[in-house]
Amino acid sequence: MKKKIFYSIIIFLISFKLHSLEVTLTQGTIKPTPIAVTNFYSKDDKEVKIGKNISMVISDNLERSGLFKPIEKKAFIQDEESLSNQPRFEDWKIIKAQHLIAGKIYKKNEKISVEFRLYDVFSQKQLLGKKYETSEKNWRRVSHIISDAIFERITGEGGYFDTRVVYVAETGPKESKQKRLAIMDQDQANHRFLTDGSYLVLTPRFSPNSQKITYMSYMTRNSPRVYIFDIETGHQEIVGEFPGMTFAPRFSPDGKKIIMSYADPDVGNSEIYILDLVTRISSRITNSSAIDVSASFSPDGKKIVFNSDRSGRRHLYVAESDGKNLKRISRERGSYYTPVWSPRGDMIAFTKQEGGQFYIGVMETDGSNERMIAKSFHVEGPTWAPNGRYLLYFKEERTAEDGSGGESSLYSIDLTGYNERKIITPLGGSDPAWSPLMH
Amino acid sequence: MFHKILYTFFLILFVSACSTTSKDTADSSGSGSSGVFNSTSTTSEEETAADSGGIEPGSQEDLIVNVGDRVFFGYDSAELDSDAKELLQAQAAWLKQHNKASITIEGHCDERGTREYNLALGERRAQAVKNYLNGLGVGVSSMSTISYGKERPAVVGSNDDAWSQNRRSVTKVN
């Protein structure tokens, strides 16, 4: 008898161990590559300043990726003018730079011409050289485009620096939070608010050309609906004519459709619909008495993944985009939410809840190889960088009884669970969405 | 005869619902975690004591003080328990008494769920209340629903007590 109890305790301990989720770092510690990012050279004083700024933006981008370690500029031996003619590789070897970035700026009438070269210091070879002509005020955009070119050449992965982030900026006490749509470059520059906070806004997402945002808003009193917001003009329109709440919208990869949930006011149950923005015809995709929400298209537009409690628990399901061939893909314990298909098509990121904790996880599209990459009291809403290698999500702290705490902030993380960083925003932040590449 | 029985039945329900309400109010005051909520209910009680004639019949205040405007739900559930049903029976009686009243039923959730799922769950809760009231004879056309998901908690705090008070429906007189 005693033995039996002893065994059951052991079994209990083992199963407990097995079921506690761990955040796994699949690559261990990545050693960032030392890189020398020099100030872009110019003869003109005004352009000298731009040359410094371009270098700074590129250096910060590469550092944030977690794959590069920019070397401090005061360690540089060769000056920019001499470097603009020919690099002395010995000077860069001494300071252990593996890669070297040099650049030049010329003034050309009203425009500037920005030229850069990427060198491999040890093989003493130029890996890449490009030139861009643009107006001076576009120097930041050019810096991101150059960063992408460098990142792509060295890592073999797609770039992701010339992108923007739309999110919900939050202020005020938890029971009456003011929420505003806000947009910024991925490095937090050019931050601006798109709505004034007089109504609640939730879950913004970019169109494939990054010109529009679909989101859910309580703009019309007592009628929360999905809207499309034109970033350029500020014009807004309701998506479809539904007599009840529409929510959880996302664009299709071709930008011609919106997939979202609709709660029929006579039934109160949420089903997934696709609205064709050209024909204005809506089609119902799911048909069950369960909650069906948070749908996301695969990058080829042929499949969808969504969240449903039809099994009695909240799980993830994949189907054809017309709802046929439905399959549950999540297999483990806990509740699954907000699945998002990776732009590369090979993975699905999601929010998971288990044992009083929330996680950001990734799995393959058939549900295999589930892995947790971030964990907290509350994390939610992953969104992919266009290269499918980085994610943004938001984290909310616990709220104390006196109302303190409860801050919500944006975070970025590498797909492997490495390099988690807080994104500094002027106010609190939630519901981030990463844009596709702008170039 | 039948009508008389029905009337008595509702009267009994109405009285018992009132006692439920005061219990609920005491519960929420006991938590001490929401300044707004506390001060509202305290003020209402004082007003009732001092001048019960100050409340306009059929108003939101009347509903809060004399019936109760909200019912509570279990975690990830839109099921109405016996307490909720009892209070909704009183709401139905009150609504019929003031048959001019049209209402909006708000559905709310606690913070433990995603924004999108909770919008759906809040709608489901509001609908459960609407259906139950409709079964008691309240016309569908006088009722509308709205979900706030986890966006508008009644009580702040990441603890069981706050969560149980935030999983609610609130009946609002339009």
HADDOCK unambig.tbl for C-alpha pairs under 7 A between the chains (distance, minus, plus):
assign (segid A and resid 174 and name CA) (segid B and resid 156 and name CA) 6.65 0.50 0.50
assign (segid A and resid 175 and name CA) (segid B and resid 152 and name CA) 4.93 0.50 0.50
assign (segid A and resid 175 and name CA) (segid B and resid 153 and name CA) 4.92 0.50 0.50
assign (segid A and resid 175 and name CA) (segid B and resid 154 and name CA) 6.19 0.50 0.50
assign (segid A and resid 175 and name CA) (segid B and resid 156 and name CA) 6.69 0.50 0.50
assign (segid A and resid 176 and name CA) (segid B and resid 152 and name CA) 6.09 0.50 0.50
assign (segid A and resid 222 and name CA) (segid B and resid 146 and name CA) 6.37 0.50 0.50
assign (segid A and resid 248 and name CA) (segid B and resid 116 and name CA) 5.88 0.50 0.50
assign (segid A and resid 268 and name CA) (segid B and resid 123 and name CA) 5.79 0.50 0.50
assign (segid A and resid 268 and name CA) (segid B and resid 124 and name CA) 5.21 0.50 0.50
assign (segid A and resid 268 and name CA) (segid B and resid 127 and name CA) 5.21 0.50 0.50
assign (segid A and resid 269 and name CA) (segid B and resid 124 and name CA) 6.10 0.50 0.50
assign (segid A and resid 270 and name CA) (segid B and resid 120 and name CA) 5.95 0.50 0.50
assign (segid A and resid 291 and name CA) (segid B and resid 120 and name CA) 6.49 0.50 0.50
assign (segid A and resid 293 and name CA) (segid B and resid 116 and name CA) 6.77 0.50 0.50
assign (segid A and resid 293 and name CA) (segid B and resid 117 and name CA) 6.38 0.50 0.50
assign (segid A and resid 294 and name CA) (segid B and resid 116 and name CA) 6.49 0.50 0.50
assign (segid A and resid 337 and name CA) (segid B and resid 114 and name CA) 6.86 0.50 0.50
assign (segid A and resid 380 and name CA) (segid B and resid 114 and name CA) 6.63 0.50 0.50
assign (segid A and resid 398 and name CA) (segid B and resid 158 and name CA) 5.57 0.50 0.50
assign (segid A and resid 399 and name CA) (segid B and resid 156 and name CA) 6.79 0.50 0.50
assign (segid A and resid 399 and name CA) (segid B and resid 157 and name CA) 4.73 0.50 0.50
assign (segid A and resid 399 and name CA) (segid B and resid 158 and name CA) 5.09 0.50 0.50
assign (segid A and resid 400 and name CA) (segid B and resid 157 and name CA) 4.79 0.50 0.50
assign (segid A and resid 400 and name CA) (segid B and resid 158 and name CA) 6.31 0.50 0.50
assign (segid A and resid 401 and name CA) (segid B and resid 33 and name CA) 5.40 0.50 0.50
assign (segid A and resid 401 and name CA) (segid B and resid 156 and name CA) 6.02 0.50 0.50
assign (segid A and resid 401 and name CA) (segid B and resid 157 and name CA) 4.38 0.50 0.50
assign (segid A and resid 402 and name CA) (segid B and resid 33 and name CA) 6.47 0.50 0.50
assign (segid A and resid 403 and name CA) (segid B and resid 156 and name CA) 5.79 0.50 0.50
assign (segid A and resid 403 and name CA) (segid B and resid 157 and name CA) 6.39 0.50 0.50
